[in-house]
Amino acid sequence: MDLQRIKRVGVAAAVNGADVLRKHFGKLRAVRKKEAIDLVTEADLRSEAAIIETITRAFPEHAILAEESGIRDGNDKRWIVDPLDGTTNFLHGLPHWAVSIALEHKGEIVAGVIFDAAKDEMFFAEKGTGAWMNESRIRVSGRNRMIEAIFATGVPFGTKKTLPATLHDLGRLMPQCAGVRRWGSAALDLAYVAAGRYDGFWERELHAWDIAAGLLIVKEAGGLIGPIREGHDPLEHGDVLVANEPIYDAFAKVIRGE
């Protein structure tokens, strides 16, 4: 498998999808809420279409799992696409959102790209070759004390049923760490762990397209990955916790309530 070519296509697809989103970003706050939501949905769909077109032009035989359009059958290589992670931020004009694209081969993520277009930061990794942000190699942080560590999560909203569990997590974690951040993009939370900006991340009820690329980038940056519930697979079940190696065990015990 030519991972270099796969990376080039993934990066090109992320850029093409982000170009669509850039045309809409920052222009939605002047319209009524329903109209703004409709415009975000349209931007999301057009971004996904641009991404899929780029991928299928290079690899017409590959399968695709995309947030908006679902599953397209193909061979044992499957692209997992989130055309806009951080939709609420995008809607409100907050410059913290990303395009996330991963390639899965026989059940294993082998390449991943997360593009933060607002900040022009391209995070990517290929299996066995390390993790990168633009031209720089990235690594998870070296902090080894929980009290010095900063963590990220997503706080459930709307009809999500995991708010009580998350509040319990925060009640156990906050006294033991330097802070918790909630910035509204799981893909970028994972990228920031890989870059050493956060020391760990956890969240429940995520989708494969939210985390597929980020999990590989964290792994290639030296981080550890596991489920919140023992026996779960993060991609399949959507609950995940990641951290650097020195604090992973302590962090996992707090989140799992052990």
NUVO-78959 format. One record per atom (N, C-alpha, C): x, y, z. Coordinates in steps of 0.05 Angstrom, whole numbers, plus 32768, in hexadecimal, padded with zeros to 4 digits. Atoms other than C-alpha are relative to their C-alpha. Layout:
N
XYZ;...
# end
This chain:
258
80117FE88000;800080008000;801280198000;7FF07FE88003;801C80447FEC;7FF580158013;800B7FED7FEC;8010806C802C;8007801D7FF9;7FF97FE58008;803480A88010;7FEB800C7FED;80157FF78012;800280AD7FD7;7FE68004800F;80197FFE7FF0;7FC980A08007;8000801A8010;7FFE7FE87FF1;7FE280D98033;7FFB80197FEE;80037FEA8012;7FE781087FF8;7FE280047FF8;801D7FFE8007;7F9F80F87FE3;7FF080098017;800F7FF87FE8;7F8680FF802A;8003801D8006;7FFB7FE37FFC;7FA781438032;7FF280117FEB;800E7FF18015;7F8C815B7FEF;7FE280008005;801D80017FFB;7F4681438001;7FF980128017;80067FEF7FE9;7F4981678044;8001801D7FF8;7FFE7FE58009;7F6081A78023;7FE880087FEE;80177FFA8012;7F2981A37FEE;7FE780038010;80187FFD7FEF;7EF481978023;8000801A8010;7FFE7FE87FF0;7F0E81D0804D;7FFC80197FF0;80057FE98011;7F0E81FF8012;7FE380077FFD;801D7FFC8001;7EC381F5800D;7FF7800E801A;80097FF57FE6;7EBA82038057;8009801D8004;7FF67FE47FFC;7EE582428056;7FEE80157FF3;80117FED800F;7EB582628024;7FE780078011;80187FFB7FF0;7E7D825D8057;8006800A801C;7FF97FFA7FE4;7EA282678099;8000801E8005;80017FE47FF8;7E9482A980BD;7FEA80107FF3;80157FF2800E;7E5982BA8091;7FE47FF98009;801A800B7FF8;7E22829780B7;7FF2800E8017;800C7FF47FE9;7E1782C280F4;7FED80177FF9;80127FEA8009;7DF382F880CC;7FE57FF67FF7;801A800B8009;7DBA82C980B9;7FF27FF38018;8010800C7FEB;7D8282AB80E2;800A7FE38006;7FF580197FF7;7D91826B8109;7FFB7FE97FED;800780178012;7D6B823A80DC;800F80037FE6;7FF27FFC801A;7D898259809D;801E7FFA8004;7FE480057FFB;7DCF825680BD;80057FE28001;7FFD801D7FFE;7DC6820C80CE;7FFE7FF37FE4;8002800B801B;7DAF81FE8087;801980057FF0;7FE87FF9800E;7DEC8221806C;80187FEF8009;7FEA80117FF6;7E1B81F98099;7FFC7FE47FF5;8005801A800B;7DF981B98082;80097FFF7FE3;7FF87FFF801C;7E0481CE803A;801E80007FFD;7FE37FFF8000;7E4D81DF8048;800C7FE48006;7FF8801B7FF8;7E55819B806A;7FFE7FED7FE9;800480128017;7E388176802F;801380057FE9;7FEF7FF98016;7E60819C7FFC;801E7FF98006;7FE580077FF7;7EA081918024;80047FE27FFC;7FFE801D8002;7E9281468027;80027FF87FE3;80008007801D;7E8481447FDC;801B80057FF4;7FE57FFA800B;7EC781667FCD;80147FEC800A;7FEE80147FF5;7EEB81357FFB;7FFD7FE67FF1;8005801A800D;7ECA80F87FDC;800980007FE3;7FF77FFE801B;7ED781117F96;801F7FFD7FFD;7FE380018000;7F2181197FA5;800A7FE38005;7FF8801C7FF9;7F2680D37FC4;7FFA7FED7FE9;800880138015;7EFF80AF7F8E;800E80047FE6;7FF07FFB8018;7F2680D07F56;801B7FF08002;7FE6800E7FFD;7F6680B17F73;7FFC7FE28005;8004801C7FF8;7F4980707F90;7FE37FF87FFC;801C80078005;7F07805E7F6E;7FF77FE6800C;8007801A7FF5;7F0A80187F8B;7FFD8000801E;80017FFF7FE3;7F0D802E7FD4;7FE48005800B;801A7FFB7FF3;7ED1802D8003;8002801A8010;80017FE77FF1;7EBB806C8028;7FEA7FFF8014;80147FFB7FEC;7E9780798069;8001801D8006;80017FE37FFC;7E8280C2806D;7FE980078012;80147FF87FEC;7E5B80E680A3;7FE580067FF3;80197FF7800C;7E2781038074;7FF47FED7FEC;800A80118016;7E2180D2803A;80017FE38006;8000801C7FF8;7E2C8091805F;80167FEF7FF4;7FEC80148008;7E4F80548042;7FFF7FFC7FE1;7FFD8008801C;7E6880487FFB;80127FE88000;7FF180198001;7E7F80017FEE;801980027FEF;7FE78001800F;7EC47FF07FD5;80107FE88009;7FEF80177FF8;7F007FC47FE4;80068002801E;7FFA80017FE3;7F237FB98027;800E8019800A;7FF67FE67FF7;7F3C8001802A;7FE880138002;80187FEF7FFB;7F0980318048;8009801B800B;7FFC7FE57FF7;7F0D807C804F;7FEA80088014;80137FF77FEC;7EEB8099808D;8001801E8001;80007FE38005;7ED680E18082;7FED80108012;80107FEC7FF3;7EBE811980AE;8005801B7FF3;7FFA7FE7800F;7EB681578082;800080198010;80007FE97FEE;7EAB818680BD;7FFC7FF7801C;800180077FE4;7EBC81758104;8002801A8010;80027FE67FF2;7EA881AE8132;7FEB80117FF4;80157FF2800E;7E6781C18110;7FF580188010;800B7FEA7FF0;7E4D81EB814A;801380188001;7FEC7FEA8001;7E8E8213814C;7FFE800E7FE5;80017FF5801B;7E89821D8101;7FE780127FFD;80197FF18002;7E4182358107;8002801A800F;7FFE7FE87FEF;7E538268813D;801880117FF9;7FEA7FF08008;7E9082828119;80197FFC8011;7FE880067FEF;7EC382628149;80147FF17FEE;7FEC800C8012;7F0382518123;800D7FE7800C;7FF680197FF5;7F0A820B8140;7FF07FE97FF5;800E8016800D;7EF281D68110;80147FF37FEC;7FEC800F8010;7F1381A380E2;7FF27FED7FED;800780168012;7F0E817280A9;80117FE88009;7FF280187FF6;7F20812B80BF;7FFC7FE97FEC;800180168014;7F3180F2808F;80147FEB8008;7FEF80177FF9;7F4D80AD809D;7FFD7FEA7FEB;800280188011;7F5C806E8075;80037FE88011;800080197FF1;7F4C802B8093;80057FE97FEC;7FFA80178011;7F6A7FEB8076;7FFD7FE78011;800580197FF2;7F4F7FA8808E;7FFC8004801E;80077FFA7FE4;7F347FC780CE;801480108010;7FEB7FF17FF2;7F737FEF80DF;8003801B7FF2;7FFB7FE6800B;7F7C803A80D6;801D80037FF9;7FE47FFF800A;7FBB804480AC;8009801C7FF8;7FF97FE58007;7FB8808E809A;7FEA8013800A;80137FEE7FF6;7F9780CB80B7;8008801D7FFC;7FFB7FE38005;7F90811680A8;7FEB8010800F;80127FED7FF4;7F71814D80D2;8009801C7FF8;7FF87FE6800A;7F71819280B3;7FF08016800E;800C7FE97FF3;7F6381CF80DE;800580187FED;7FFC7FEC8015;7F5881FF80A5;8001801D800B;80017FE57FF5;7F4A823C80D1;801C8008800A;7FE57FFA7FF6;7F91823780EE;80167FF67FEE;7FEE800B8013;7FB1821680B2;80137FEC800C;7FF180167FF4;7FC881DA80DA;7FF77FE57FF5;8006801A800B;7FCB819780B7;800E7FEB8010;7FF680177FF0;7FD3815B80E5;7FFD7FE77FEF;80038019800F;7FE2811880C4;80137FEB800A;7FF080167FF8;7FFF80D480D0;7FFB7FE97FED;80028019800E;800D809480AB;800B7FEA8013;7FF880167FEE;8015805180CF;801E7FFC7FFF;7FE480067FFD;805C804880E8;801380167FF8;7FEE7FEA8009;8077808C80D1;7FFF80198012;80027FE97FEE;806680BB810B;7FE980127FF8;80157FEC8004;803780F6810F;800C801B7FFB;7FF57FE68009;803F813B80F2;7FEA80168001;80117FE98003;8021818180F4;800F80137FED;7FF37FF28016;803181A580B3;801C7FF47FFB;7FE6800B8006;807D819C80AC;800E7FF58019;7FF280077FE7;808C818B80F5;7FF67FE5800C;800780197FF2;808D81478118;7FF38008801B;800D7FFB7FE7;805F81468154;80017FE88012;800080157FEC;8060811E8195;7FED80088016;80117FFA7FE9;8031811881D0;8012800D8016;7FF17FF27FEB;8045813F820E;800F7FEC8012;7FF180107FED;807781258241;7FF88003801D;80087FFC7FE4;8051813A827F;7FF97FE6800D;800480197FF2;804F810482B3;7FF18003801A;80107FFC7FE7;8025812382EB;7FE4800A7FF8;801C7FF88006;7FD9812782E7;7FFA801D8007;80067FE57FF7;7FD88168830D;800A80157FED;7FF57FED8014;8000818982D5;7FF37FFD7FE5;800A8007801B;7FD7816C829C;7FE6800E7FFA;80197FF5800A;7FA0818B8272;7FF37FEC7FEE;800F8014800F;7F6A815F8255;7FE9800E7FF0;80167FF68011;7F3481688220;7FE97FEC7FFF;801780128003;7EEE814B8219;7FEA80107FF1;80187FF3800B;7EAA815A81FA;7FEB7FFD8015;801680007FEC;7E72816D822A;7FE67FFC7FF1;80188006800F;7E31814D8212;7FEB80178001;80147FEB8002;7DF9817C81FC;7FE77FF47FF3;80188009800E;7DB3817781E1;7FF47FE7800C;800D80187FF7;7D95813281E4;80147FE98007;7FEC80157FF9;7DD6810C81F3;7FFB7FF8801D;8006800B7FE6;7DCF80DE822F;80197FFC8012;7FE780057FF1;7E1880DE8246;800880178012;7FF87FE97FEF;7E178120826C;80067FF7801D;7FF980087FE5;7E1280FF82B1;801B7FF38003;7FE7800E7FFE;7E4D80D282A3;801780147FFD;7FEB7FEC8004;7E76810D8289;800480128018;7FFE7FEF7FE8;7E66813782C6;800E7FF18016;7FF180107FEC;7E7D80FE82F2;801E7FFF7FF9;7FE480008009;7EBD80FA82C9;800E801A8009;7FF47FE67FFA;7EC9814482D3;80048003801F;7FFE7FFE7FE3;7EBB813F831E;80187FF0800B;7FE9800F7FF7;7EF1810A8325;801A800B7FF5;7FE87FF7800D;7F23812882F4;800A801C8008;7FF87FE57FFB;7F2281728303;801280058018;7FEE7FFC7FE9;7F41816E8349;801C7FF57FFC;7FE6800D8004;7F7B8145832C;8010800A7FE9;7FF27FF78018;7F90816D82EF;8002801F7FFF;7FFC7FE48003;7FA281B282D6;7FEA800E7FF1;80167FF4800E;7F6381BC82AE;7FF47FED7FEB;800E800E8015;7F3081A1827C;7FF680147FEC;80097FEF8015;7F2081C08239;7FEA7FF37FF0;8016800A8011;7EE181B9820E;7FFE80127FE8;7FFF7FED8017;7EEE81D781C9;7FEF7FF77FE9;801480068014;7EBB81B281A0;80087FF27FE7;7FF880108017;7EE28187816F;80117FE8800A;7FF180187FF7;7EF681408181;80197FFB7FEF;7FE980048012;7F24813C8144;801780118009;7FEB7FEE7FF8;7F4B8179815A;80097FFA801D;7FF780097FE5;7F4B816181A3;80157FEB7FFE;7FED80168003;7F6F8122818C;801A800B7FF3;7FE97FF5800C;7F9E814A815F;801180108015;7FF27FF07FEC;7FAF8177819A;800E7FEE8015;7FF280147FF0;7FC0813A81C5;80197FF77FF2;7FE980098010;7FEE8122818E;801680158000;7FEC7FEA8001;80108167818C;800A8008801B;7FF77FF97FE5;801A816981D7;7FF28019800C;800E7FE97FF5;7FE981A381E1;7FED7FF88016;800F800D7FEA;7FBA8178820A;80107FE78008;7FF380187FF6;7FD2813E8235;7FEE7FE87FFD;801280178003;7F948113822B;7FE4800A7FF7;801B7FFB800A;7F4D810F820F;7FEF7FE88005;801380167FFE;7F0F80E7821C;7FE4800A7FF8;801B7FF98007;7EC880E68202;7FF07FE77FFA;801280168006;7E8B80B981F8;7FEF80077FE8;80147FFD8015;7E5A80AE81BF;800B800F7FE8;7FF47FF58018;7E8980C28187;7FFC7FED7FE8;800280108018;7E8680A9813F;801C7FFA7FF5;7FE68007800B;7EBE80888118;800C80177FF1;7FF57FEA8010;7EC580C580EB;800A80178012;7FF67FEC7FED;7ED080F18129;801D7FFB8008;7FE780077FF2;7F0D80CB8141;80137FEF7FF0;7FEF8013800E;7F29809C810C;801C800C7FFA;7FE67FF48007;7F6080CB80F3;800F8008801A;7FF37FF77FE8;7F6E80E78138;800D7FEA8010;7FF580177FF1;7F7980A38158;801B7FF87FF5;7FE68007800C;7FB080928126;801580158006;7FED7FEB7FFB;7FD080D6812E;800B8000801C;7FF780037FE4;7FD280CE817A;80137FE98003;7FEF80187FFE;7FEE80888174;801C80057FF4;7FE67FFB800D;8025809E8144;80108016800E;7FF27FEC7FF0;803580D88172;80097FF6801B;7FF7800D7FE7;804380A781AB;7FEC7FFE8016;801580027FEC;800080AA81CF;7FF57FE48003;800E80197FFB;7FD8807181ED;7FE280057FFD;801D7FFE8006;7F90806381DA;7FF17FE8800C;801180167FF5;7F59803B81FB;7FE380088002;801D7FF97FFD;7F0E80388207;7FFB8009801D;80097FF97FE5;7EEA80558243;7FF67FE7800D;800A801A7FF5;7EC58013824D;80127FE97FF6;7FEF80178007;7EF27FD6824E;7FF27FEE7FED;800B80128013;7EE77FA98213;7FF4800E7FE8;800A7FF18017;7ECE7FE081E5;801680067FED;7FED7FF68015;7EEF7FF381A4;7FF8801D7FFA;80077FE48003;7EF3803F819E;7FF280077FE6;800D7FFB8019;7EE280408154;7FE47FF57FFD;801A800E8002;7EA88010815B;7FEC800B8014;80137FF87FEB;7E8A8028819D;8000801D8006;80017FE37FFE;7E9E8071819D;8008800C801A;7FF57FF57FE7;7EBB807781E3;801E7FFC8000;7FE380018003;7F04808881E6;800E80128015;7FEE7FEF7FF0;7F3B80A28213;801C7FFD7FF6;7FE48001800A;7F8280B481FD;801080128013;7FEE7FEF7FF0;7FBE80D18222;801C7FF87FF9;7FE480088002;800980D18223;80057FE88012;7FFB80187FF1;802880938240;80048004801E;7FFB7FFE7FE3;803F80AE8284;7FE780038011;80177FFC7FF0;7FF980C2829A;7FE87FF07FF7;8017800E800B;7FCD80938272;7FF27FEF8015;800C80127FED;7FC1806082A9;7FF080108016;800E7FF17FEB;7FB0809482DE;7FE7800E7FF5;80177FF3800D;7F8380BA82AE;7FEA7FEC7FFB;801480148006;7F5F807B8298;7FF17FF7801A;800D80087FE7;7F52806782E1;7FEC80158009;80137FEA7FF8;7F3280AB82EF;7FE77FFF7FEE;80177FFF8012;7F0580AA82B1;7FEF7FE78003;800F80197FFD;7EF2806182BB;7FF47FFC801C;800A80027FE5;7EE3806D8305;800C7FE98010;7FF480187FF3;7F138037831C;800D8009801B;
# end
